[in-house]
Amino acid sequence: MTVVKDESGRDGADDKDNGGGADGPSGAADPYVPSPRRLERERYRHARSRRATAIAALSTLVTGGALYLLVVSAPGWPRTKATFFNGEYAREAFPKVLEGLWLNLRLLLICGAAVLVLGMLIAVARTLRGPVFFPLRVLAAAYTDFFRGLPLIINLMIVVLGVPALRLQGVTVDPVLLGGTALTLTYSAYVAEVFRAGIESVHPSQRAAARSLGLSNRQALRYVVLPQAVRRQVPPLLNDLVSLQKDTGLVSIGGAVDAVRAADIVVGRSLNYTPYIVAGLVFVALTIPMTRFTDWVTARMDRRRAQGGTT
């Protein structure tokens, strides 16, 4: 066996004779073995995590119990419970509210799609360049300013209640269609501003680079600017969608039997307000998952920005 000297003067076997030196006869690296200090740190972290979880659970139980005792011991609680939390009326109203909720969901899907399309067109109109497009930019700006300033409930009253009073031939008087139109008009103004902010957030060098590659202004907007703008504005767009989901209940002012109107019918017959609580909880149950999804998308995009990824 040939013996060689390493740099430190120690003797070692030649790689030919020992089959790979420190890696062993099989040539595989030795498995990683955590040091005792690292194992101690890991045990300490796990112990702190378990302790924090236990403290959080205990404090939550104590806070919940205190709030429960505070509510049930209030002087007006028995009357409040009978008026707003009556189990009999809740069971009566729940299936009717769910039946009416189907109308709210359809309005959300249809109006949401219409709002995205109309909002994008308005945003693009506001960002068009050149003096020839000045009237279009003014009209788009006037639209967004007007409908963002006009309260939604007034818009609904004008469209749902006022349009049928005109008795125009060929114009629908269906409160669902009119209510959806009012929602689209209002929310498209908000979404247009979201899209416009996204378009203007794209650096001008992106458009200049696209133009230098031979793309026209329209192609640069379609293939370069808009994809980046939409991707950046996903969280605020989802927030507007959450708001639209809640405001679909306002179409009931025209007599459309949605979840809110179904609850109102039961309330008018029983003079008990539990159905309103049921309808409200149904909307909350729909809103919370959408809100958590929005938070997840926002956090994911923030992590990608922090890591230097594309936005």
N, C-alpha and C positions, 0 to 999 in steps of 0.2 A: 504494500500500500504506500502510495506517495504521500509524503507529509509536506505541507506548505505552511509558510508563516504569513499570518495576516498583518495588517498595518500596526496592530498593537503588540505584535511579537508573540501572540499565542499560537499554539499549534492547532491545526484543524485538518480534517480529512479532505482529500480532493473530491470535488463534486462527482467525478467519474466513479469513485469507489463507494461513496455513501448514498448514491441515488438521488441527489438534489439538495444536500446540505441541510439547512434549518427546516426546509419544508418536509423532511421525512422521506422514507423510501418511496412512498406513493406519489410524491411531488405535490401533494395538497397542502395548503396552508393550515397551520394549527387553528383550531376553533377559538373564537373570541371568548374570553372568560372575564366577566366584569370584576373589577377590583373590589375589595371589601369596602373601601371608602365610597365607591359608587353605589354599591348595594345599600349601604347605610343611608345615603342621600335619597335613594328611591323609596326606602321604607319610611323615611321621614316625610317625604312628599305625600305618600299614600295615607299616612296617619293624619296629616293636616287636612287632606281632602275629605277623609271620612269625618273628621271632627267638624269641619265647616258645614258639611251636608247635614249632620245631626243638629248643629246649632240652628241652621236655616229652617229645618223642619220643625224644630221645637218652637222657634219664634213665630213661625207661620201659624202653628196650632194655637199658641197663646193669643196672637193678634186676632185670629178668626173667632176664637171663643169669646174674647172680650167684645168684639163687634156684635156678635150674636146676642150676648147678654144685654148689651146696650140697646139694641133694637127691640128685642122682645119685652124689655122692661120699660120701654117708653110709654107714656100715658095713653097715646092714641093708637098703639099697635093693634089691639083687637079689631078696632074699626078699620084701620088701614089694611089689615090682613083680609078681612071680609070683603073689602071694596076692590082691592087690586090683586090679591093672591088667593082667589076662591078656586078650589080644585074642580068643583062641578062645572063652573063656567069655562075654565081652562080646557077641560076635556071636550066640552061642546064646541068651543071655538077653534081648537087646534086643527081638526080636519078641514074646516072651511078656510082657515088661513093658508094651509098648505095648498089647497085647490086654487086659491087666488094668487099664491106665490108663483105659479106657473106663468101667469101673465107678466109678472115682474121680471122673471128670468128671460122671457122672450123679448121684452122691451130692452133688457140689458144687452142681449146679443145683437139685436138688430140696430138699436141706437148706437151701441159701441162701435160697430163696424162703420156706420154712417158718419159718426163723429170723427173717426180716424181719417177717413177719406176726405171729408170736407175740411177738417183741420189742416191736413197736409196741403191741400190746394190753396187755402188761404195763406198758410205760411210761405209757400213757394211764391205766391203773388206778392207778398210783402218784401221778399228778398230779390225780386227781379231787378236787374240793372238796366240802366239806359233811360233817357228822357221819355222815350215812347211809351214806357210802362208806368209813367208817373200817375195817370188816372187810376190804373189798376191798383197801384200801391196805396193810393189814398182811399179807395173804396174798401180794400182789405183792412186797412188801419181803422177806418170808421166802423166797420162791422165788428171788429174785436173790441173796440172801445165801447160801443153801444151795448153789446150783449154781455160783456163782462161787468158793466155798470148796472144793468137792469136786473133787479132781483128775479130769481127764477120763478117764484110764486106769482109775480105780476105777469111775467111772460106766459106762464101757463094759463092764467085767467084770461089774458087777451086772446090767446090762440084757441084754447078749449071752449071758453064761454063766449068770446066776442065774435069769432069767425062764423059760427052757426047763425048768429043774429043777423049777419049780412044777407043770408039766404041767396048765396051765389050759386048759379046753376053749374053743376059738375064738380063742386067743391064738397068734399066729404064732411059729415057732421059726426063721424065716429070719434068718441072721446079718446079711444086708444091711439088712433092714428094722429089725431091732433096733439095729444099729450106727448107722443113720441117725437113729433115735429118740433114742439117747443123745447124738449130736452136736447134734441140734436142742435138746434139753433144756439142754445146757451153754451153747451159743453164744447161745441166745435170752436167757439171763440177762445176758451181756455186752452184747449189742446193745440190750437194754432199758435198760441204764444209759446207753448212748450216746444213745438217743432221749430219755431223760428229761433228760439234760444239755442237749440241744438245745431241748427244750420250755421248760425253766426259763431258758434264755439269752434267750428272746424277752421284750422289755420288757413289763411289765404294761400300759403305755399302749396297746399294740397291741390287746390284748384289750378294754380299756376303750373304745377308739375303735370297735371292731367292735360292741360292745354298744350304744354310743350311736347307731349307725346302724340299730339294730333287729334285729341278729342275736342268736340265742339263744346260750347257752354252747356247745352242741354245734356250731352253725354257726361260731361264732368259732374254736373249736378246729380244725375241719375246713378252713375256708377261709382263715384268717389265721395261726394259730399253727403248725400242723403243716407247711405248705409252707415256712415260714421255718426251722423246726427241722430238717427233713430236709435242706434245702439246706446249712445250716451244718455238718451232721455227715457229709457225704459222705466226706471223707478218713478219719476213724476207722472208718466203716462199711466202706470198701474195705480197710482194714488187717485188720479182722476177717474179711473174705472171703478174704484171703490166708492167714490162719491156718487158716481152715476148709479151704481147699484142701489144705494140708499134712496136717492131722489126719484127713482122710478115709482115709489109709493105715492108721490104727489099727483100722479095722473088720476087718483081717486076723486079729486075735486070736481071732475067732469062726470062722475057717475060710473066710471069703469070699475068693475068688481075685481080688484086685485087683493093682495093680502091685507092691506090697510082697510079697504072698503069692506071686506068680509068681516073683519073685526068690528068695524063701525056698525054694521048691521046687527050683530049680536049685542053690542053695547046699547043700541037704540031700543032693542026689545027687552033687555034685562035690566037696564040702568046699572049695570055692574061693569067696572073698567078693567077687569082681568083680561078680556080679549086683546086690549091694547098692549098689555104686558107680553102676552103670547106673541103677537105680531112683532113687537120690538125685539124679543129674544130670537125669533126666527131670522130677522135681518142681521142681528149681531152674530148669530151662528154662521151666516154666510160671509159676513165681513171679516171676521177674525182670520180665517184661513187665507183670504186674499191679502190681508195686511201683513201676515207673517211671511207670505211668499214675496211680497214687495220688500220687506226687510232683508230676506235672504238674498234676493237679487242685488240689492244695494250693497250689502256686505261683500258679496262675491265680486262685484265690480270694483269695490274699494281695494280688495286684496289683489286683484289683477293689476290695478294701477300702482299699488305699492311694490309689486314685483316687476314692474316695467313692462307688463303685457299691454295688449291693445285694449282700448276702452270700448 
